Amino acid sequence: MVATPSPQRVSELEREARAALAASADEAALERWRTATLGRSGTLTQLLRSLGTLDATARREVGAAANTLKNALEAALEARREQLRAAALAADVHAGTLDVTLPGRPRRRGALHPVTQTLREILAAFTRMGFDTVEGPEVELDEYNFERLRIPADHPARDMWDTFWLDEGEGAARLLLRTHTSPMQIRYMDAHQPPIRIAVPGRCYRYEATDATHEWMMQQVELLVVDEGVSMADLKGTLQEFARALFGPERRVMMRNSYFPFVEPGVELAVDCFVCDGPPRPDCSVCRGSGWIEIMGAGMVHPEMIARAGYDAQRYTGFAAGMGVERIAMLKYGVDDIRHFYANDLRFLRQF
């Protein structure tokens, strides 16, 4: 039989419940206490259900006290549970079942991809020489990728690039995945006046077979300098300073004549082969027996490009250069196959 609800009964129930809670020594005892006190058939629940037998004034008084007690007991239950858990943990530590002196399990930290590391070093070297870094679109117009770079549709130089074309429908401007970062030379000159000194990083795409030194996707950095009085001596000094910054004074550097439609004259920068490490070997898969690895094409910006950008070709001259980031990373880290960089092999990547 349930006792008549009253403020005195609420106080008695609180004393009994708190005493029983303090005597509960484990999780099982706490659950039994919760069921006996706060459960559907618990003593406090039964008291709340019997409030309907009281008049309105007594029901408000006793009901408020009972609900306050319910909230207090629920909070006391959680506090007691945390107290028991802390005591159990302290007992385990004291008993030696938990050795807090053991080192934690290490979490392997990630790192920048070796190509990203190399790209940042390249840009840092040119930033120290006063170059600004700008970027251009990877999906490019034929006009900028070829036509404005003195490579018309019937020019044999187009055979130097195997190209991914994008079909945009009949009558639309021809789009492609850019084959080099050189289009940004045109875009930047169209929008700016000399003096110009920029480095342009970005991905390029070519539809070609892969081997130890070629990939269908590669990272490049393009250089462009346009100002009054820029000469071949400025080009040579800039590229030699770059080579010393990236590879150190022990690496030999060679500049030799080369052809690029958008520069005149053109040169390429080569670094001695790190795999041969001495006299060239005919069976070397990297330098193919030449003893040198080309890392950059360069030259003086063709006067036609200067004039077409709206500059006075008699007043302004400039130089341009473009390098493959992966090839520089190969030299820097002693990697003998460019395909390792994008094979997603953690055994390779963790070395960096």
VENMO-V742460 format. One record per pair of residues at least 24 apart in sequence whose ideal C-beta (glycine too) atoms are under 10 Angstrom apart, sorted by the first residue. I is the first residue (numbers start at 0). GAP is how many residues later the second one is. D is the distance in Angstrom with one decimal. If there is no record, write none. Layout:
BEGIN
I:GAP:D / I:GAP:D
END
This chain:
BEGIN
1:41:8.5 / 1:44:5.1 / 1:45:7.0 / 1:47:8.1 / 1:48:5.3 / 1:51:9.4 / 2:40:9.5 / 2:43:9.3 / 2:44:8.0 / 2:47:8.5 / 3:43:9.7 / 3:46:7.7 / 3:49:7.3 / 3:50:8.3 / 3:54:9.8 / 3:58:9.6 / 4:41:9.5 / 4:42:5.5 / 4:43:8.3 / 4:44:9.4 / 4:45:5.3 / 4:46:5.7 / 4:47:9.4 / 4:48:7.2 / 4:49:6.0 / 4:53:7.8 / 4:54:8.2 / 4:56:9.7 / 4:57:4.8 / 4:58:8.4 / 4:60:9.4 / 4:61:7.5 / 5:41:9.5 / 5:48:8.6 / 5:52:7.7 / 5:55:9.0 / 5:56:6.2 / 5:59:9.3 / 6:51:8.9 / 6:54:6.5 / 6:55:6.2 / 6:57:9.8 / 6:58:5.7 / 6:59:9.4 / 7:54:9.8 / 8:34:9.7 / 8:38:6.8 / 8:41:9.7 / 8:53:8.0 / 8:56:9.5 / 8:57:9.1 / 9:34:8.7 / 9:37:7.2 / 9:51:9.6 / 9:52:6.5 / 9:53:9.7 / 9:54:9.6 / 9:55:4.6 / 9:56:5.6 / 9:57:10.0 / 9:58:8.7 / 9:59:5.9 / 10:54:8.2 / 10:58:8.8 / 11:31:10.0 / 12:24:8.2 / 12:29:9.9 / 12:30:5.8 / 12:31:6.2 / 12:33:9.8 / 12:34:6.6 / 12:52:10.0 / 12:53:8.4 / 12:56:7.1 / 12:60:9.2 / 13:30:9.0 / 13:51:9.1 / 13:52:9.8 / 13:54:9.7 / 13:55:5.4 / 13:58:7.7 / 13:59:7.7 / 13:62:9.9 / 15:27:7.7 / 16:25:9.2 / 16:26:7.5 / 16:27:7.2 / 16:52:8.0 / 16:55:9.4 / 16:56:5.7 / 16:59:8.3 / 16:60:9.5 / 17:51:10.0 / 17:54:9.0 / 17:55:7.8 / 17:58:6.8 / 17:62:9.8 / 20:52:7.6 / 20:55:6.0 / 20:56:6.7 / 20:58:9.4 / 20:59:5.7 / 21:54:9.2 / 21:58:7.6 / 23:53:9.1 / 23:56:6.7 / 23:57:9.3 / 23:60:8.0 / 24:59:7.4 / 24:62:9.4 / 25:58:6.6 / 25:62:8.5 / 26:54:7.4 / 26:57:7.0 / 26:58:8.6 / 26:61:9.1 / 28:51:9.7 / 28:55:9.0 / 29:47:6.7 / 29:48:9.8 / 29:50:6.5 / 29:51:5.9 / 29:54:7.2 / 30:46:9.8 / 30:50:9.8 / 32:40:9.3 / 32:44:7.4 / 32:47:8.6 / 33:39:9.0 / 33:40:8.9 / 33:43:6.1 / 33:47:9.7 / 36:32:9.9 / 36:33:9.2 / 36:36:6.4 / 36:37:9.8 / 36:40:8.6 / 37:32:7.0 / 37:35:6.4 / 37:36:6.8 / 37:39:7.6 / 41:28:9.9 / 41:31:9.7 / 43:25:6.7 / 43:26:5.8 / 43:29:7.0 / 44:25:8.6 / 107:238:9.6 / 107:242:8.4 / 109:239:9.6 / 109:240:10.0 / 110:238:8.0 / 110:239:8.2 / 110:241:6.3 / 111:240:7.9 / 112:216:9.4 / 112:228:7.6 / 112:229:9.2 / 112:236:7.0 / 112:239:7.7 / 113:211:9.8 / 113:212:9.1 / 113:215:5.4 / 113:216:9.6 / 113:218:8.5 / 113:219:6.1 / 113:221:7.8 / 113:226:9.1 / 113:227:6.5 / 113:234:8.7 / 113:235:7.2 / 113:237:8.3 / 113:238:4.3 / 114:103:9.2 / 114:104:5.9 / 114:210:5.7 / 114:211:5.9 / 114:213:9.3 / 114:214:5.5 / 114:223:9.7 / 114:226:5.5 / 114:227:8.4 / 114:237:9.6 / 115:103:8.7 / 115:209:8.8 / 115:213:9.5 / 115:236:9.7 / 116:208:9.9 / 116:212:7.7 / 116:215:8.8 / 116:216:8.9 / 116:235:6.6 / 117:101:8.5 / 117:103:9.8 / 117:128:8.3 / 117:207:5.5 / 117:208:7.9 / 117:209:9.6 / 117:210:5.6 / 117:211:4.0 / 117:212:9.2 / 117:213:9.4 / 117:214:6.1 / 117:215:8.1 / 117:223:9.7 / 117:234:9.7 / 118:82:5.9 / 118:83:9.8 / 118:100:6.0 / 118:101:9.6 / 118:102:7.1 / 118:206:5.0 / 118:207:9.6 / 118:209:8.9 / 118:210:8.5 / 119:81:9.4 / 119:205:9.9 / 120:124:8.1 / 120:125:6.4 / 120:204:9.6 / 120:207:8.6 / 120:208:9.3 / 120:211:7.9 / 121:77:7.8 / 121:79:7.8 / 121:97:9.5 / 121:99:5.4 / 121:120:7.8 / 121:123:8.9 / 121:124:6.9 / 121:201:7.3 / 121:203:6.6 / 121:206:6.7 / 121:207:9.6 / 121:210:9.9 / 122:76:5.9 / 122:77:10.0 / 122:78:6.3 / 122:98:7.0 / 122:202:9.8 / 123:121:8.4 / 123:122:9.9 / 124:74:9.2 / 124:96:9.9 / 124:116:7.9 / 124:117:5.5 / 124:118:9.5 / 124:119:9.2 / 124:120:4.2 / 124:121:6.3 / 125:71:8.7 / 125:72:9.0 / 125:73:4.5 / 125:75:9.9 / 125:95:7.8 / 125:97:7.0 / 125:112:8.4 / 125:115:9.5 / 125:116:7.0 / 125:119:8.9 / 126:72:7.7 / 127:113:9.0 / 127:114:9.9 / 127:117:7.6 / 128:68:8.2 / 128:70:9.2 / 128:94:9.7 / 128:96:9.8 / 128:108:9.6 / 128:109:6.5 / 128:112:6.7 / 128:113:7.8 / 128:116:8.8 / 129:65:9.9 / 129:67:5.7 / 129:95:9.5 / 129:108:10.0 / 130:65:9.8 / 130:66:5.1 / 130:67:6.1 / 130:68:4.4 / 130:69:9.6 / 130:90:9.8 / 130:92:7.0 / 130:93:9.0 / 130:94:8.2 / 130:107:9.1 / 131:56:9.7 / 131:64:8.8 / 131:65:6.6 / 131:66:5.2 / 131:67:7.2 / 131:68:9.7 / 132:65:7.3 / 132:66:5.2 / 132:67:7.6 / 132:68:6.8 / 132:88:9.1 / 133:50:6.7 / 133:53:9.0 / 133:54:6.4 / 133:58:9.6 / 133:64:5.2 / 133:65:7.7 / 133:66:5.7 / 133:67:8.9 / 133:68:9.7 / 133:88:9.4 / 133:90:9.3 / 134:46:9.0 / 134:49:7.6 / 134:65:6.6 / 134:66:6.7 / 134:67:5.9 / 135:42:7.7 / 135:45:6.8 / 135:46:9.5 / 135:47:6.2 / 135:48:3.7 / 135:49:9.3 / 135:50:9.5 / 135:51:5.8 / 135:52:8.1 / 135:64:6.2 / 135:65:9.6 / 135:66:6.3 / 135:86:8.6 / 136:38:9.9 / 136:41:7.4 / 136:46:8.2 / 136:47:8.6 / 136:50:8.4 / 136:65:8.7 / 137:38:10.0 / 137:39:6.3 / 137:40:5.9 / 137:43:9.6 / 137:64:6.5 / 137:65:5.8 / 137:66:7.9 / 137:67:7.6 / 138:25:9.7 / 138:27:6.7 / 138:36:5.8 / 138:37:7.5 / 138:38:6.4 / 138:39:7.4 / 138:66:9.8 / 139:26:9.6 / 139:34:9.7 / 139:35:7.1 / 139:36:6.1 / 139:37:7.4 / 139:38:4.0 / 139:39:8.4 / 139:40:9.5 / 139:41:9.7 / 139:42:9.9 / 139:43:5.2 / 139:44:9.2 / 139:47:9.2 / 139:64:9.6 / 139:65:10.0 / 140:32:5.7 / 140:33:7.0 / 140:34:6.4 / 140:35:8.1 / 140:37:9.3 / 140:42:7.8 / 140:45:9.8 / 140:46:9.6 / 141:31:7.2 / 141:32:3.9 / 141:33:7.3 / 141:34:6.3 / 141:41:9.8 / 142:30:7.3 / 142:31:8.1 / 142:40:8.7 / 142:43:8.3 / 143:34:8.2 / 143:38:8.6 / 143:39:3.8 / 143:40:8.2 / 143:41:8.9 / 143:42:5.1 / 143:43:6.3 / 143:46:9.2 / 144:29:9.1 / 144:30:9.3 / 144:31:6.0 / 144:32:9.1 / 144:33:5.4 / 144:34:6.2 / 144:35:7.6 / 144:37:7.8 / 144:38:5.0 / 144:41:9.2 / 144:59:9.8 / 145:28:9.1 / 145:30:8.6 / 145:33:8.4 / 145:36:9.7 / 145:37:8.7 / 145:115:9.0 / 145:116:9.9 / 146:27:9.5 / 146:39:9.3 / 147:34:9.5 / 147:35:7.6 / 147:37:8.7 / 147:38:4.5 / 147:39:9.1 / 147:41:9.5 / 147:42:8.9 / 147:114:8.6 / 147:156:9.8 / 147:157:7.4 / 147:160:7.0 / 147:161:9.0 / 148:31:8.6 / 148:33:5.7 / 148:34:7.1 / 148:36:7.6 / 148:37:6.9 / 148:111:8.8 / 148:112:6.3 / 148:113:4.3 / 148:114:9.6 / 148:153:8.9 / 148:156:7.4 / 148:171:9.9 / 149:110:9.2 / 149:111:4.3 / 149:112:5.3 / 149:113:9.3 / 149:114:9.3 / 149:152:6.2 / 149:154:6.4 / 149:155:6.9 / 149:158:9.3 / 150:28:9.9 / 150:31:9.6 / 150:109:9.6 / 150:110:5.0 / 150:111:7.6 / 151:109:9.3 / 154:106:6.9 / 155:105:9.8 / 156:102:7.9 / 156:103:8.2 / 156:104:4.9 / 156:105:9.5 / 157:103:9.3 / 159:46:9.4 / 159:99:9.3 / 159:100:8.9 / 159:101:9.0 / 160:43:9.3 / 160:44:9.7 / 160:45:6.0 / 160:46:8.8 / 160:47:8.7 / 161:43:9.5 / 161:44:5.2 / 161:45:4.1 / 161:46:4.6 / 161:47:9.0 / 161:54:8.8 / 162:42:8.1 / 162:43:7.0 / 162:44:6.3 / 162:45:9.7 / 163:41:5.2 / 163:42:7.8 / 163:43:5.5 / 163:52:8.7 / 163:53:9.8 / 164:42:9.1 / 175:29:8.4 / 176:26:8.6 / 176:27:7.8 / 176:28:3.9 / 176:29:8.6 / 176:30:8.9 / 176:39:9.9 / 176:40:8.8 / 177:24:7.7 / 177:25:8.3 / 177:26:5.6 / 177:27:7.0 / 177:28:9.7 / 177:42:9.3 / 178:25:5.8 / 178:26:6.8 / 178:27:5.5 / 178:28:9.2 / 178:39:9.9 / 178:41:9.6 / 179:24:5.4 / 179:25:9.8 / 179:26:8.7 / 179:38:9.4 / 179:40:6.2 / 179:42:7.4 / 179:80:9.7 / 179:82:9.8 / 179:117:9.1 / 179:142:6.0 / 179:144:9.9 / 180:38:9.1 / 180:39:4.6 / 180:40:7.0 / 180:41:3.8 / 180:42:9.5 / 180:43:9.8 / 180:141:6.2 / 180:142:9.6 / 181:38:8.7 / 181:40:5.8 / 181:42:8.7 / 181:78:8.6 / 181:79:9.8 / 181:80:6.4 / 181:81:9.6 / 181:115:9.5 / 181:138:7.2 / 181:139:9.9 / 181:140:6.1 / 182:39:8.8 / 183:38:6.0 / 183:40:7.7 / 184:37:6.8 / 184:38:9.2 / 184:39:4.9 / 184:41:9.0 / 184:77:7.4 / 184:116:7.6 / 184:120:7.4 / 184:124:8.8 / 184:133:9.0 / 184:135:6.0 / 184:137:9.4 / 185:38:9.7 / 185:76:9.0 / 185:119:7.4 / 185:122:8.3 / 185:123:7.3 / 187:34:9.6 / 187:36:6.6 / 187:38:9.1 / 187:121:9.0 / 188:35:7.7 / 188:37:6.9 / 188:112:8.9 / 188:116:7.6 / 188:117:8.1 / 188:119:8.5 / 188:120:3.7 / 188:121:7.9 / 188:122:7.3 / 188:127:9.9 / 188:129:8.9 / 189:118:9.2 / 189:119:6.2 / 189:120:7.8 / 190:118:9.6 / 191:34:9.0 / 191:117:9.2 / 192:33:9.2 / 192:116:9.5 / 192:117:8.6 / 192:118:7.8 / 192:123:9.6 / 193:31:9.3 / 193:32:4.8 / 193:33:5.3 / 193:34:7.3 / 193:36:9.3 / 193:112:9.3 / 193:115:9.4 / 193:117:6.4 / 193:118:9.5 / 193:121:8.7 / 193:122:5.4 / 193:123:9.7 / 193:124:7.9 / 194:30:8.0 / 194:31:6.8 / 194:32:4.0 / 194:33:7.8 / 194:35:8.9 / 194:121:8.8 / 194:123:9.3 / 195:28:6.0 / 195:29:6.5 / 195:30:4.2 / 195:31:7.0 / 195:34:9.8 / 195:105:9.9 / 195:113:9.6 / 195:115:9.5 / 195:120:9.1 / 195:122:7.1 / 196:26:8.4 / 196:27:7.6 / 196:28:5.1 / 196:29:8.1 / 196:30:7.6 / 196:33:9.7 / 196:41:9.7 / 196:121:9.3 / 197:24:8.0 / 197:25:7.3 / 197:26:5.2 / 197:27:8.1 / 197:28:9.3 / 198:24:5.7 / 198:25:8.3 / 198:122:9.5 / 198:124:10.0 / 199:24:7.3 / 199:120:10.0 / 199:122:8.7 / 200:124:7.7 / 201:123:9.8 / 202:122:9.6 / 203:118:9.1 / 203:120:8.8 / 209:127:9.7 / 209:128:7.8 / 209:129:6.0 / 209:132:9.6 / 210:74:7.9 / 210:126:8.5 / 210:127:8.1 / 210:128:8.1 / 211:63:9.6 / 211:72:9.5 / 211:73:4.6 / 211:74:5.9 / 211:75:10.0 / 211:76:9.2 / 211:118:9.0 / 211:123:9.7 / 211:124:6.7 / 211:125:4.7 / 211:126:6.4 / 211:127:7.4 / 211:128:9.6 / 212:72:8.1 / 212:73:6.3 / 212:74:8.8 / 212:75:8.6 / 212:80:7.6 / 212:81:9.1 / 212:111:8.9 / 212:113:8.8 / 212:114:6.8 / 212:117:7.7 / 212:123:9.5 / 212:124:8.3 / 212:125:5.7 / 212:126:9.6 / 213:110:9.4 / 213:112:9.5 / 213:113:9.6 / 213:124:6.9 / 213:125:9.1 / 214:109:9.1 / 214:111:6.7 / 214:112:10.0 / 214:123:5.4 / 214:124:6.7 / 214:126:7.9 / 214:127:6.8 / 215:126:9.7 / 216:109:9.5 / 216:125:7.6 / 217:106:5.5 / 217:107:7.3 / 217:108:5.7 / 217:109:8.4 / 217:120:8.2 / 217:123:9.6 / 217:124:9.7 / 218:104:9.4 / 218:105:7.2 / 218:106:3.8 / 218:107:6.3 / 218:108:9.8 / 218:109:9.5 / 218:110:9.0 / 218:122:9.4 / 219:76:9.7 / 219:102:5.6 / 219:103:6.5 / 219:104:5.9 / 219:105:6.6 / 219:106:9.3 / 219:107:9.9 / 220:75:8.9 / 220:100:8.5 / 220:101:7.2 / 220:102:5.4 / 220:103:8.5 / 220:104:6.3 / 220:107:8.8 / 221:98:7.1 / 221:99:7.3 / 221:100:4.9 / 221:101:8.3 / 222:73:8.8 / 222:75:7.6 / 222:95:9.9 / 222:96:7.5 / 222:97:6.1 / 222:98:4.2 / 222:99:7.3 / 222:100:8.2 / 223:77:7.4 / 223:94:6.7 / 223:95:7.9 / 223:96:5.1 / 223:97:8.4 / 223:98:9.7 / 224:75:9.9 / 224:76:8.3 / 224:92:9.1 / 224:93:5.2 / 224:94:5.3 / 224:95:7.6 / 224:96:9.0 / 225:75:6.6 / 225:79:9.5 / 225:80:7.1 / 225:83:8.2 / 225:85:7.1 / 225:90:5.7 / 225:91:7.4 / 225:92:3.5 / 225:93:8.5 / 225:94:9.0 / 226:88:9.7 / 226:89:6.7 / 226:90:7.7 / 226:91:6.8 / 226:92:10.0 / 227:84:9.5 / 227:87:6.0 / 227:88:6.1 / 227:89:7.6 / 227:90:9.9 / 228:86:9.4 / 228:87:9.0 / 228:88:7.1 / 229:70:7.9 / 229:71:8.5 / 229:86:7.8 / 229:87:4.6 / 229:88:5.2 / 229:89:6.1 / 230:69:8.0 / 230:86:7.0 / 230:87:10.0 / 230:88:8.3 / 231:33:7.5 / 231:35:8.4 / 231:66:9.8 / 231:67:8.7 / 231:68:6.2 / 231:85:9.5 / 231:87:7.5 / 232:86:10.0 / 233:66:9.5 / 233:83:9.2 / 233:84:9.1 / 233:85:6.5 / 234:28:9.5 / 234:30:9.9 / 234:32:7.6 / 234:34:9.8 / 234:63:6.1 / 234:64:7.5 / 234:65:6.9 / 234:66:10.0 / 234:83:9.2 / 234:84:4.0 / 234:85:8.7 / 234:86:7.3 / 235:31:8.3 / 235:33:9.4 / 235:62:9.1 / 235:83:9.2 / 237:60:9.0 / 237:81:7.6 / 237:83:7.9 / 238:28:8.5 / 238:30:5.3 / 238:56:9.7 / 238:57:6.8 / 238:59:6.3 / 238:80:9.1 / 238:82:6.5 / 238:84:9.3 / 239:29:8.6 / 241:27:8.5 / 241:53:9.8 / 241:54:8.4 / 241:79:8.8 / 241:81:8.6 / 241:86:9.7 / 242:26:7.0 / 242:27:9.9 / 242:28:6.8 / 242:52:8.4 / 242:53:8.9 / 242:85:9.7 / 242:88:9.9 / 245:25:9.1 / 245:49:9.1 / 245:77:9.8 / 245:82:6.4 / 245:83:10.0 / 245:85:8.1 / 245:86:6.6 / 246:24:6.4 / 246:25:9.6 / 246:27:9.3 / 246:48:9.4 / 246:81:8.4 / 246:84:6.4 / 246:85:6.9 / 247:84:9.6 / 250:80:7.6 / 250:81:9.7 / 251:39:9.4 / 251:40:8.6 / 252:39:9.5 / 252:42:9.3 / 253:37:9.4 / 253:38:6.0 / 253:40:9.4 / 254:41:9.4 / 254:43:8.2 / 255:36:8.6 / 255:38:8.9 / 256:42:9.4 / 257:36:8.4 / 257:38:10.0 / 257:39:6.1 / 257:40:8.3 / 257:41:7.6 / 258:38:9.2 / 258:40:8.8 / 259:37:5.6 / 259:38:8.1 / 259:39:5.8 / 259:42:9.0 / 259:60:8.3 / 259:61:9.8 / 259:62:8.5 / 260:41:7.7 / 260:44:9.8 / 261:37:8.0 / 261:39:7.2 / 261:40:5.5 / 261:42:8.8 / 261:43:6.0 / 261:58:7.0 / 261:60:10.0 / 262:34:8.2 / 262:35:7.1 / 262:36:2.8 / 262:37:5.7 / 262:38:6.1 / 262:39:5.9 / 262:42:8.7 / 262:55:9.4 / 262:56:7.6 / 262:57:5.8 / 262:58:8.8 / 262:59:9.9 / 263:35:6.6 / 263:36:6.2 / 263:37:8.4 / 263:38:4.9 / 263:39:7.6 / 263:40:8.9 / 263:41:9.7 / 264:33:9.8 / 264:34:5.7 / 264:35:6.2 / 264:37:9.9 / 265:31:6.9 / 265:32:7.1 / 265:33:3.6 / 265:34:8.1 / 265:36:9.4 / 265:54:9.5 / 266:29:8.9 / 266:30:7.7 / 266:31:5.3 / 266:32:5.7 / 266:33:9.1 / 266:52:9.6 / 266:54:8.9 / 267:24:9.6 / 267:26:5.1 / 267:27:8.4 / 267:28:6.5 / 267:29:5.0 / 267:30:7.0 / 267:31:8.9 / 267:53:9.5 / 268:25:7.2 / 268:26:5.9 / 268:27:4.1 / 268:28:7.9 / 268:29:6.4 / 268:52:7.7 / 268:54:7.8 / 269:24:4.8 / 269:25:6.7 / 269:26:8.3 / 270:24:5.7 / 270:25:9.2 / 270:56:9.1 / 270:57:8.5 / 270:60:5.7 / 270:61:9.9 / 271:59:9.2 / 272:58:8.8 / 273:56:8.0 / 273:57:5.8 / 273:58:9.1 / 273:59:9.4 / 273:60:5.8 / 273:61:9.3 / 273:62:8.6 / 274:55:9.3 / 274:56:9.9 / 274:59:8.1 / 274:60:9.7 / 274:61:5.6 / 276:57:9.7 / 283:52:9.0 / 284:51:6.9 / 284:52:7.6 / 285:41:9.5 / 285:44:7.4 / 285:45:9.4 / 285:49:9.3 / 285:50:5.8 / 285:51:8.2 / 285:52:9.2 / 292:34:6.6 / 292:35:9.5 / 292:37:7.7 / 292:38:6.5 / 293:29:9.4 / 293:30:8.7 / 293:33:7.7 / 294:28:5.5 / 294:29:6.6 / 294:30:9.5 / 294:31:9.9 / 294:32:5.1 / 294:33:5.5 / 294:35:9.0 / 294:36:6.9 / 295:25:5.5 / 295:26:6.7 / 295:27:4.0 / 295:28:7.9 / 295:31:8.7 / 295:32:8.4 / 296:24:6.8 / 296:25:5.5 / 296:26:7.9 / 296:27:9.5 / 297:24:7.4 / 297:25:8.7
END
